[in-house]
Every structure is written in C-alpha cells, then in structure tokens.
Amino acid sequence: MKLGFITAPFPETPLEDVADWAAGVGFDFLEVCCWPRAGGDTRRYAGTSHIDVDRLTDARATEIVDDMASRGIEIPALGYYPNPLHPDPEHRRQVIDHLKKVVTAASLMSVPVVTTFMGADASKTQADNWEDAKRIWPEIMSHARDSGVKIALENCPMLFSKDEWPSGHNLAYSPSIWRSIFEEFGDAIGLCFDPSHLVWLMIDIEQAIYEFGERFYFFQAKDVMIDRRGLYEHGTLSVGIGWQIPRLPGLGDVDWGRVFSALYRVEYDGGISIEHEDRDFEATDELIKRGFLLARDVLRPYVK
C-alpha cells in the first residue's frame, strides 16, 4: 500500500506546489482532482481543477506524469465526483461528457483509475435510480473499457442537505446495489471505498471489506464522528442536522486498526488516499496541511 491524498482542498495551489509539499512530508501519491476549469460544481471541496482535461494533449500528459515523478509523486487516480444521474438532461450531459474526458486523460497519462460517483436523482427511489443507471451508464463504461481505465465509485449516499432528500445524489452506497453494479457492468467498475460512510449507515465495515475487497480499485481514508447528543435530539433520519461529522482519520469513530487488518487479509495493495473534509482544519492552507499531517501520522504505521 501507498499513502497519499486527494487534492481537492487546494483549489488555488498549482499541482506542482501541492506535489512538492506532499513529497516533502512523506506522501507517496496524489489523487488529482479534474473538475472543469469553468462552471464546475460549487459544493464544498468540489470544483478543483489541477489538470485541465479539456486541453490535455499526449505531450502534456507525458509532461505532467514525468514532472510528478521527478518530484517523487505518483498519480494512481484522477478524481471527478459529479452527478451523472442528475435529473436535468443538460446538466447530466455536461457531467458525463466531462467524466469521459477525465477517463481519456487517465488513459493518456497511464493512470489506471478514475474515481467518481454513480449519481442519483434525489426525488426517485433507489429502484428507479438503478433503472436510470442501467440506461445511462453503459455509455460511460464503454468509453472506460475502450480507454483501458477502471472506474472506482465512492460509496457516499450524498445525503446531507434538504436538496438531497430523500434518496441522495449517489446510488452506489450499499452492498445490495454494489452486487447489482458489478453484475451489470463487469470488472471495469469497482469501488473507491470510504469506510466512514458505513459508520453512519450502520453497515459492517469489516464484512464489506471481506466481501468486496477484490473490487476495491481505490481507497479513501476519511473518518466520521457520531455526535451522540445530536443523534439523541434528532434521530437517525435527521440527515444534514450534523450528528454525522466528517473528521480526519483518528478523530472519529472508524477503528483503523480493524480496517487495515481486514484490508491486509483481502490483500488490498492499492492507494490509501486521505480525504480531508474536516471543518476544524480548513480555515487556511496551513490548517489544511496540519490536518493532512495528523492523518498521515495516524495511518502511516499501517501503510508499509
């Protein structure tokens, strides 16, 4: 395994500078964010564009990879997390077209994985969203297969605010739907597995690793803290109230020792990408870096 992080919290910092800092403090790789340069999603930690895939040439792709390697940094994944099942057809077409460009960029750079969301229409049931996915996703998967790139779906329901109620903005969050996805689309698609989401969904993390570990094409390390007072006051259906609080690894309720024990048992040997969405460490770039270092020190003993 190797340890790195997703570049989303550094939207104004050039990729070269992020890489220099990462290598200087002992990280091995970057999961590089590739939102559109203009008109990207405006939600928190979305919209970062460290590689302009609209203008990426063969020569520029090689230049980026070589430059990162010269700084001691690998790029095992390109990240773009939109909603390919968005109810608005025009928006849906825009994000699918851009996602395909990210896949093309990964192919040009010999990056094996693109991390993303499957998406969902929050107003529809899971069953109806799955029917949409079977209609919409074959185009994306065909392009990924032709490009020799694997798709890794993050398992967050994206159900945190009123506009995401009741079904969330991402379908691929539970074992039952993962089985359907793998059966439908084959081995070109897998998971970008984030154990923190399973904590508040009350899904057994270790069992999920044992059953689906062979389909982990990437791994995001984020933690979550359950605010017991908030849970007492509002109950489990109060999504967005704040009883599930994103934290950096080591500051929440994920048992990282048990997680890594299970990962080693299923012989996962991919990247461990720290995802930083901790509000206590985001006011400045220095605080963001401090958060990444804290997470590094928690996870490094497990990543050899």
C-alpha positions in Angstrom: 0.0 0.0 0.0 1.0 3.6 -0.5 -0.3 6.7 1.3 -1.4 9.9 -0.4 -4.3 12.4 -0.5 -6.9 13.9 -2.8 -6.0 17.4 -4.0 -9.5 18.9 -3.6 -8.7 21.2 -0.5 -6.0 23.1 -2.5 -8.1 24.7 -5.4 -5.8 27.7 -5.7 -2.5 26.0 -5.3 -0.7 24.7 -8.5 -0.3 21.0 -8.8 3.4 21.3 -8.8 3.4 23.1 -5.4 1.0 20.5 -3.9 3.3 17.8 -5.1 6.4 19.4 -3.7 4.8 19.7 -0.3 3.4 16.2 -0.4 6.7 14.6 -1.2 8.5 16.8 1.3 6.3 15.5 4.2 6.4 11.8 3.2 3.4 11.2 1.0 3.7 8.8 -2.0 1.0 10.0 -4.4 -1.8 12.4 -5.2 -5.4 11.6 -6.3 -5.6 14.6 -8.7 -8.9 16.5 -9.0 -10.1 17.2 -12.5 -13.3 19.3 -12.4 -14.0 21.6 -15.4 -11.9 24.7 -15.3 -15.1 26.8 -15.5 -18.6 26.1 -14.3 -17.7 23.2 -12.0 -19.8 22.1 -9.0 -19.9 24.7 -6.3 -20.4 22.4 -3.3 -17.7 22.2 -0.6 -14.5 20.5 -1.8 -15.7 20.3 -5.4 -14.6 22.3 -8.4 -10.8 21.9 -8.0 -9.1 21.5 -11.4 -5.5 20.5 -11.1 -5.4 19.1 -14.6 -7.3 20.8 -17.5 -8.6 17.7 -19.3 -10.3 19.8 -22.0 -6.9 20.8 -23.3 -4.8 17.8 -22.5 -2.5 16.6 -25.3 -0.4 13.5 -25.4 2.7 15.6 -24.9 1.2 17.5 -21.9 0.0 14.2 -20.3 3.5 12.8 -20.5 4.9 16.1 -19.2 2.7 16.0 -16.1 3.5 12.4 -15.2 7.2 12.9 -15.7 7.1 16.1 -13.7 5.3 14.4 -10.8 7.7 11.5 -10.9 10.7 13.9 -10.8 9.2 15.3 -7.5 8.7 11.8 -6.1 5.0 11.6 -6.5 2.8 9.1 -8.4 -0.7 9.6 -9.8 -2.7 6.4 -9.3 -6.1 8.1 -9.8 -7.8 11.1 -11.3 -10.9 12.3 -9.4 -14.1 13.9 -10.5 -17.3 13.5 -8.4 -20.3 14.9 -10.2 -23.9 13.5 -10.6 -24.2 11.5 -13.8 -27.8 10.7 -13.0 -28.8 14.3 -12.4 -32.5 14.9 -13.3 -31.7 17.8 -15.6 -30.7 16.4 -19.0 -28.5 19.3 -20.0 -26.5 19.1 -16.7 -26.3 15.3 -16.9 -24.9 15.5 -20.4 -22.3 18.1 -19.3 -21.0 16.0 -16.5 -21.0 12.8 -18.5 -19.1 14.4 -21.3 -16.5 15.8 -18.8 -16.3 12.4 -17.0 -15.4 10.8 -20.3 -12.7 13.5 -20.8 -11.3 12.6 -17.4 -11.2 8.9 -18.5 -9.4 9.9 -21.7 -6.9 11.9 -19.7 -6.3 9.0 -17.4 -5.6 6.8 -20.4 -3.2 9.4 -21.9 -1.3 9.6 -18.6 -1.3 5.8 -18.0 -3.3 6.4 -14.8 -5.3 3.2 -14.1 -8.3 4.5 -12.2 -10.9 7.4 -12.3 -12.7 7.9 -9.0 -16.2 9.3 -9.2 -19.9 8.9 -8.2 -22.5 6.9 -9.9 -25.0 9.7 -9.2 -28.7 9.7 -8.4 -31.9 11.7 -8.7 -32.8 12.5 -5.1 -36.5 12.5 -5.8 -36.5 8.9 -7.1 -36.4 5.6 -5.3 -33.3 3.5 -5.3 -35.0 1.1 -7.7 -35.9 3.8 -10.2 -32.4 5.3 -9.9 -31.0 1.9 -10.7 -33.1 1.7 -13.9 -31.7 5.1 -14.9 -28.2 3.9 -14.2 -28.6 0.8 -16.4 -29.8 3.2 -19.2 -27.2 6.0 -18.7 -24.0 4.3 -17.5 -23.3 1.9 -20.5 -22.0 4.9 -22.5 -19.5 5.8 -19.7 -18.5 2.2 -19.2 -17.9 1.6 -22.9 -15.6 4.6 -23.0 -13.7 3.4 -19.9 -13.2 -0.1 -21.4 -12.1 1.3 -24.7 -9.7 3.6 -22.8 -8.2 0.8 -20.6 -9.3 2.7 -17.5 -11.2 1.4 -14.5 -14.0 3.3 -12.8 -14.0 3.4 -9.0 -17.3 4.5 -7.4 -17.2 6.2 -4.0 -19.8 4.8 -1.6 -21.2 8.0 -0.1 -25.0 8.4 -0.5 -24.6 12.2 -0.8 -27.5 12.7 1.6 -26.6 15.7 3.8 -29.0 18.5 2.9 -32.6 19.3 2.1 -31.9 19.3 -1.7 -30.5 15.8 -1.4 -33.6 14.3 0.4 -34.9 11.6 0.3 -32.6 9.4 -1.8 -29.4 11.3 -2.0 -27.2 12.2 -5.0 -25.3 8.9 -5.3 -26.8 5.5 -5.8 -23.7 3.3 -5.1 -23.6 3.2 -1.3 -24.8 -0.2 -0.1 -23.8 -3.9 -0.6 -27.0 -4.8 -2.4 -26.5 -2.1 -5.1 -22.8 -2.9 -5.4 -23.7 -6.5 -6.3 -26.1 -5.3 -9.0 -23.5 -2.8 -10.4 -20.8 -5.5 -10.6 -23.1 -8.0 -12.2 -24.4 -5.4 -14.7 -21.2 -3.7 -15.8 -18.4 -6.3 -15.1 -14.9 -5.8 -13.8 -14.2 -2.5 -15.4 -16.1 -0.9 -12.5 -15.3 -1.2 -8.8 -15.3 0.8 -5.5 -13.4 3.8 -4.2 -14.1 2.5 -0.8 -14.5 5.0 2.1 -15.2 3.3 5.4 -16.5 6.4 7.1 -19.8 6.3 5.3 -20.5 2.9 6.5 -20.3 4.1 10.1 -23.4 6.3 9.9 -25.1 3.9 7.5 -24.7 1.2 10.2 -23.2 -1.2 7.6 -20.5 -3.5 8.9 -17.1 -2.3 7.6 -15.1 -5.5 8.0 -17.8 -7.6 6.4 -17.9 -5.2 3.5 -14.1 -5.4 3.1 -14.1 -9.2 3.2 -17.0 -9.5 0.6 -16.0 -6.7 -1.8 -12.2 -6.2 -1.2 -11.3 -7.7 -4.5 -13.4 -4.9 -6.1 -11.6 -2.1 -4.3 -9.9 -0.2 -7.1 -9.1 2.7 -4.7 -9.5 3.5 -1.0 -10.3 6.9 0.5 -9.4 7.4 4.2 -11.9 9.7 5.9 -13.3 9.4 9.4 -16.7 10.4 10.8 -17.6 11.3 14.3 -21.1 10.5 15.6 -22.4 13.4 17.7 -24.4 11.4 20.2 -26.2 14.5 21.5 -27.3 15.4 18.0 -28.3 11.8 17.4 -30.3 11.8 20.6 -32.0 15.1 19.8 -32.9 14.4 16.1 -32.6 10.7 15.4 -31.1 8.8 12.5 -33.5 10.3 9.9 -32.2 13.8 10.6 -29.7 13.8 7.7 -27.9 17.1 7.4 -28.6 18.1 11.0 -25.0 17.4 12.0 -24.9 14.2 14.0 -22.5 12.6 11.5 -19.5 14.9 11.3 -16.7 14.4 8.8 -13.3 14.2 10.6 -9.7 13.3 9.7 -8.6 9.8 10.3 -8.0 9.3 14.0 -10.6 11.9 15.1 -13.7 9.9 14.6 -15.4 6.5 15.1 -13.6 4.4 12.4 -11.5 1.7 14.0 -8.5 2.0 11.7 -6.7 -1.0 13.2 -9.6 -3.3 12.3 -10.0 -1.7 8.9 -6.3 -2.3 8.0 -6.4 -5.8 9.4 -9.2 -6.6 7.1 -7.5 -4.9 4.1 -4.4 -6.9 4.6 -6.4 -10.1 4.9 -8.0 -9.4 1.5 -4.6 -8.5 0.1 -5.5 -5.0 -0.9 -2.4 -3.3 -2.2 -3.7 -0.1 -3.8 -3.6 3.6 -2.7 -4.8 4.9 0.6 -6.0 8.4 -0.3 -6.7 10.8 2.7 -9.9 12.8 2.1 -10.0 16.0 4.0 -13.4 17.4 4.9 -12.8 18.3 8.5 -14.1 21.8 9.3 -11.7 22.1 12.3 -8.8 22.1 9.9 -9.9 24.1 6.8 -9.8 27.8 7.5 -6.3 28.2 6.0 -3.9 26.2 3.8 -1.7 25.8 6.9 -4.6 24.3 8.8 -5.4 22.0 5.9 -1.8 20.9 5.8 -1.8 20.3 9.5 -4.8 18.1 9.1 -3.2 16.0 6.4 -0.1 15.6 8.6 -2.3 14.5 11.5 -4.0 11.9 9.3 -0.6 10.8 7.9 0.7 10.1 11.4 -2.4 8.1 12.2 -2.3 6.0 9.1 1.4 5.7 8.3 2.0 2.8 10.8 -0.5 0.7 8.8 0.8 1.6 5.3 4.2 0.0 4.5 
